[in-house]
Structures are given as C-alpha cells and as structure tokens.
C-alpha cells in the first residue's frame, strides 16, 4: 500500500502561480510513477501530468503544457506540480496518484490516490 498526501492548494488570481506537493509513504520502494489529475464539479477526473520513477520523459495534458511543470524528489518521496499562468478553468480538486504506467492518461490505470487539494483561480 502507498499513502499519498497532497498540499499547496488555495485561492489565487488568474495569472498567478501555485506549487502543489504530494508526499508518499508506505511501499514507496516499488518505484512507482507519479501523476496529477484534477476534477472540477460535474466533470470527470482528468489527467494533468505524470512523471516516471526515473524523472525523465514527463507527460502533460495539452491544456497545461508550457504552464505546468511536474517534478519529483525520490529522496523525499515527494512529487511537485508547479502551476504558472493559472486560468479560471484550472479550478478543480487536484489529486496525486501513484501507478505503474506514467503514460496512461486514464485515471482507471492508476493504483493509489491522495485525498485531493482544492485549487481555485479567480478571474
């Protein structure tokens, strides 16, 4: 089992920045890929970004490419999501996930989930 705890969400104006963090505990030695998803009210959970255990070959949704950056510090069992140039449409609950396949954009392919952190972008 892997436990994931997100932090760093909040309220920000459009054009602003936030950095989300996700700390993993438990069976983290399994070299899981890490990802971020988000879910807005009334919408399906959607893929945002992912990074393999090695840290190379990151993946992004088209809607966040060039604005968001995913990174990880394996020594700290932590993955980050730096979000710049935020837009009101980025408003959602952001979830951290751990899984085997970093290239999968389907939430069904990911094994472990955090409780989520709210990001609200005002116009």
N, C-alpha and C positions, 0 to 999 in steps of 0.2 A: 504494500500500500504506500501511496505517496500523498502527503498532505500539502496543500498549496494555500498560501495566504497572500492576498493582494493588498496593496496600499497605494496612496498617492492620488486618488481621485479627488474631485472637488468641483467648484464653480469657477469658470474662467470666461473672460470676454472673448469674442471672436478675434482671431489673430494671435491669441495668446498661446502659451505652452504649458504642458504638464508632463511630469515623468511618473509613470506607474512602475511599481516594483512588485515582484512576486517571489516569495521565499518558499523553497521546497524543503520538506523534511520527510523522514521515513526511508523508503527504499530508493534513495536517490542514486545509489551506485549503479543502477540499471542503465545509466547513460541515456536517459530519455531526451527526446526532442521537446522543446517548449514552444508554446504558442499563445497568442492572444486572440480572443474572439470578443464580439460585442453584441448586445441585444437591446434594441430600442422597444418601447412599448408597442405591442401589437405586431411586432415583426419577428422573423426567425433569427436565431443566433447566427451571426455571420463571421466569417474568417477575417482577421485583420493582418496578422503577421505570424511568422514562425521561424525558428532557428534550430538547427540540429545540435547534437551534443558538442560537435567539434567547433561550432561557432561560425563555420563558413556556409556559403550557399543559402542565404536568408531568402524568405518568401514574403511577399506583400500583396494585399488586395490592391487593385488598381486605384481604388478610391482614396488610399492613404499613401501610395507610393510617392516618394520625394518629400513627404511631410512627416512621416513617422519613421522611427528607427528602432529596431529590436536588437538587443544585445544581451549577453549573459556573462556571469562571473561564476564559473563552476566551483571555484574555491569557497565561494559564499553561498552556493546553491541558490543563486538569485538570477532572475531574468528581468530585464527592464524594457519599458516601451517609452521612448522619448517621443512626445507628440508636439509638433510645432504647427504654426499657422492653423490653429483649430477653427473649425466651422460649426455653426449650429447643428448641422446634420451629423456631426460626430457625437452628439449627445446620446448616451447609452450607458448601460451597465457593462463594464469591461471585465471579462473573465480570463484568468490564466488557466492554461491546460498543459498537461504532460502526456506524451504519447510516443509511439514508435515511428510514425511516418510524418516527418515535418512538411512534406509536400502536399499533404492532404488538406483541402480546404473545407471538408465536411466535418462538422462537429461530431458526427457519429463515429469517426475514426480515432477520436482522442479518448484516452482512458481515464484521466483524472482531472478534476476541476476544482478551482477555488470557489469562494462564496461570492465573488464579484465586488467591484468598487464602482461607484457612480461617478460618471463624468458628465457635467452639464456645461454647455457652451452657450452663452447668451449673445444675442445679436446687438 
